[in-house]
Amino acid sequence: MSTPLKSSFLLSYLCTLPPALLSREILMADSEALPSLAGDPVAVEALLRAVFGVVVDEAIQKGTSVSQKVCEWKEPEELKQLLDLELRSQGESQEQILERCRAVIRYSVKTGHPRFFNQLFSGLDPHALAGRIITESLNTSQYTYEIAPVFVLMEEEVLRKLRALVGWSSGDGIFCPGGSISNMYAVNLARYQRYPDCKQRGLRTLPPLALFTSKECHYSIQKGAAFLGLGTDSVRVVKADERGKMVPEDLERQIGMAEAEGAVPFLVSATSGTTVLGAFDPLEAIADVCQRHGLWLHVDAAWGGSVLLSQTHRHLLDGIQRADSVAWNPHKLLAAGLQCSALLLQDTSNLLKRCHGSQASYLFQQDKFYDVALDTGDKVVQCGRRVDCLKLWLMWKAQGDQGLERRIDQAFVLARYLVEEMKKREGFELVMEPEFVNVCFWFVPLTLRGKQESPDYHERLSK
Ligand SMILES: Cc1ncc(COP(=O)(O)O)c(C=O)c1O
């Protein structure tokens, strides 16, 4: 064993090492704990046990109890006072810190509460939460095998499983910080595949490009076009039918129009489970169009991807196996917890790494003592990357495919139940019969009932 090193010395010593040795030294060096923890280990343990107790009591037990509020709502000025947000030069006692933890939980929204209906995620899966707690406690980064050996292998396996559900026996992928970013990766990859020069030479090498998505798509497609320098004008908005599904004939028409205007079509982003209506675009027909025109097909299945787990409902995504890329957020319908979003690729040519890699020599040394293909960090535009696979993996281990399938099927059953109950009650107007778990409806107040014909009906109803 090497002699214990003071952490400050360890740091300056490491700075003198050649990069290839650095990684080995980090693994081997025996260092004392950081001073703040070394001060009083008993107090540290007591604090953390107390905090975990507060979390279990306040955030989990009370936070998921129907007898408690979803949120103790306060207006911003009052909340600022209650939280006493100012950061001061003097530190506070353990008791005060515990009280602060309680206040944070008290005034926060409990998204695991059975009556939390505000977003596309809710509920609390205990195994996923256990995974999140372990992830936070280990606080590692997903970029190299040496710093995340377990999670590099785990991510690979979880991605393989998700790809298999899409229908691919090989491919690539990565967990991204959310579905918006997964969508943006897809756009960047499609562009790079067609114009590899643009990585080095930038936008000046490109003709005007066009990408296509329906009017019901998620707004991240527009954001991505702006962020990637394509400009929002390059997004051609394809018609959706009355159920919110992209109209393939209009896609074909829009491609022709873009070409006539001198733009080069390169990508179609279809949506499986649109954000508002829960519509599934007709993937087979869209894939046919893409094939005819040689376009990259991306499927934004951030919301609806988890339906692939259900034998009963997976037909909604028929044709997804023909996509080049898929974005899938297990943090939404599967309740894996924020954040958990996979970008899946059919590609086996290392496109992700070729497109985003920059071979930083201090991190991705090529002479490591293991297969450096396990250093997945150069596939992404980030450096440090959160571990997002453990919560999903642990939940999947506990539930099995069958448990997760039951969960999806149950969500459909509950949506149907809600629809049937609405039909029995006065004052509820369904926007349409849902095919997914989005139930869109109007609540018609007493003063507006029976007044559908009046000219300001819709405006007043909206208000
Ligand atoms: C269809 C769809 N795609 C993408 C996203 C964006 O996902 P994220 O919030 O993880 O960025 C959403 C979010 O609601 C969505 O509904």
The ligand as an SDF file (V2000), in Angstrom:
LIG
                    3D

 16 16  0  0  0  0  0  0  0  0999 V2000
  -42.6660   14.4160  -27.4660 C   0  0  0  0  0  0  0  0  0  0  0  0
  -41.6450   15.0620  -26.5890 C   0  0  0  0  0  0  0  0  0  0  0  0
  -40.3770   15.1570  -27.0210 N   0  0  0  0  0  0  0  0  0  0  0  0
  -39.4030   15.7200  -26.2930 C   0  0  0  0  0  0  0  0  0  0  0  0
  -39.6880   16.2330  -25.0410 C   0  0  0  0  0  0  0  0  0  0  0  0
  -38.6000   16.8940  -24.2680 C   0  0  0  0  0  0  0  0  0  0  0  0
  -38.1390   16.0800  -23.2640 O   0  0  0  0  0  0  0  0  0  0  0  0
  -37.2770   16.7110  -22.0680 P   0  0  0  0  0  0  0  0  0  0  0  0
  -38.2510   17.4440  -21.2130 O   0  0  0  0  0  0  0  0  0  0  0  0
  -36.6730   15.5130  -21.4060 O   0  0  0  0  0  0  0  0  0  0  0  0
  -36.2600   17.6240  -22.6750 O   0  0  0  0  0  0  0  0  0  0  0  0
  -40.9940   16.1530  -24.5380 C   0  0  0  0  0  0  0  0  0  0  0  0
  -41.2960   16.7110  -23.2250 C   0  0  0  0  0  0  0  0  0  0  0  0
  -42.3950   16.8150  -22.8180 O   0  0  0  0  0  0  0  0  0  0  0  0
  -41.9880   15.5630  -25.3350 C   0  0  0  0  0  0  0  0  0  0  0  0
  -43.2560   15.4730  -24.9180 O   0  0  0  0  0  0  0  0  0  0  0  0
  1  2  1  0
  2  3  1  0
  2 15  2  0
  3  4  2  0
  4  5  1  0
  5  6  1  0
  5 12  2  0
  6  7  1  0
  7  8  1  0
  8  9  2  0
  8 10  1  0
  8 11  1  0
 12 13  1  0
 12 15  1  0
 13 14  2  0
 15 16  1  0
M  END
$$$$
